Amino acid sequence: KCVYVRVSLTPVWGYMEGGTFVAEPGLPVDNVTLSWNNTDWVYSGGYYYYKGILAARSTTPLLLSSVTLVGSTTDNKYQGKVLKIEVEAEAVQAANDAYKTEWAMDNLPWMPTP
């Protein structure tokens, strides 16, 4: 089946303990810049939406082109820390306007409003 895809990205600072990531929610992530592909994706309401229909067994173009730390706001409290980007991806069938019920939307963000 062909699908629409949306992805949420959440940067989280933490550290590794015995091979396990431990989040440190007190560390701000405002020093992280996600550079994303706005040619093939659109950002709306906390999600990045792939601007097309994805065929079965296909992949989307890359969403992120880079992750950059803003040096002036990345001070010593980040020393030895690990940045994890949590990814939540969702897909709904492209047929029958399934996104309307599954994602509670009237229109996809890149489509003109009727």
C-alpha positions in Angstrom: 0.0 0.0 0.0 1.0 3.6 -0.5 1.3 5.8 2.6 1.7 9.3 3.9 4.5 9.7 6.4 5.1 12.0 9.3 7.9 12.2 11.8 8.5 13.9 15.1 12.1 14.6 16.3 13.0 15.3 19.9 16.5 16.1 20.9 17.4 14.8 24.4 20.7 15.3 26.3 21.9 12.6 28.6 24.8 10.2 29.3 25.6 6.5 28.8 25.6 4.2 31.7 26.5 0.6 31.0 25.5 0.9 27.4 22.1 2.4 28.3 21.2 6.0 27.5 20.0 8.0 30.6 18.2 11.2 29.8 19.0 14.4 31.7 15.8 16.5 31.2 17.3 19.4 33.1 19.8 20.0 30.2 18.2 22.5 27.7 18.2 21.5 24.1 18.0 25.1 22.8 21.7 24.7 21.8 20.8 22.1 19.2 20.0 23.1 15.6 18.3 20.5 13.3 18.8 21.4 9.7 16.1 19.6 7.7 15.3 19.0 4.1 12.5 21.6 3.4 12.3 20.6 -0.3 10.8 17.1 0.4 9.4 17.7 3.9 7.2 20.4 5.5 7.1 21.1 9.3 3.7 21.7 10.9 2.3 21.2 14.4 5.3 19.4 15.8 5.7 17.0 12.9 7.7 16.8 9.7 5.5 15.6 6.9 6.9 13.9 3.7 5.4 15.9 0.8 4.5 12.9 -1.3 3.0 9.5 -1.3 5.5 6.7 -0.3 5.2 3.5 -2.3 5.5 0.1 -0.6 9.1 -0.9 0.1 10.3 2.6 -0.7 12.3 5.1 1.4 11.8 8.8 1.8 14.6 11.3 1.0 16.6 12.1 4.1 14.8 14.4 6.6 17.9 15.8 8.4 21.0 17.2 6.6 22.8 18.0 9.8 22.6 18.4 13.6 24.7 21.3 14.9 25.5 22.5 18.4 25.5 26.3 19.0 28.9 26.8 20.6 28.0 30.0 22.5 25.3 28.1 24.5 27.0 24.8 24.8 29.0 25.3 28.0 30.8 23.0 30.4 27.6 21.4 31.8 27.4 19.5 28.4 31.0 18.1 28.8 30.9 14.3 28.3 27.1 14.3 27.5 25.5 12.5 24.7 22.8 14.0 22.4 20.1 11.6 21.3 17.5 12.4 18.7 14.3 10.5 19.5 12.4 9.7 16.4 8.7 8.8 16.2 7.5 7.9 12.7 3.9 7.3 11.6 2.4 6.2 8.4 -1.2 6.0 7.2 -2.6 4.7 4.0 -2.8 7.3 1.3 -6.1 6.0 0.0 -9.5 7.1 1.3 -8.1 10.2 3.1 -7.1 8.0 6.1 -5.0 10.9 7.5 -8.3 12.8 8.3 -9.3 10.3 10.9 -5.9 8.9 12.0 -4.2 12.3 12.3 -7.3 14.4 12.9 -6.6 16.8 10.1 -8.7 18.3 7.4 -5.8 18.8 4.9 -2.2 17.7 4.7 0.1 20.7 5.5 1.5 21.0 2.0 -1.8 20.7 0.2 -3.8 23.9 -0.5 -6.9 24.4 1.6 -10.1 23.9 -0.5 
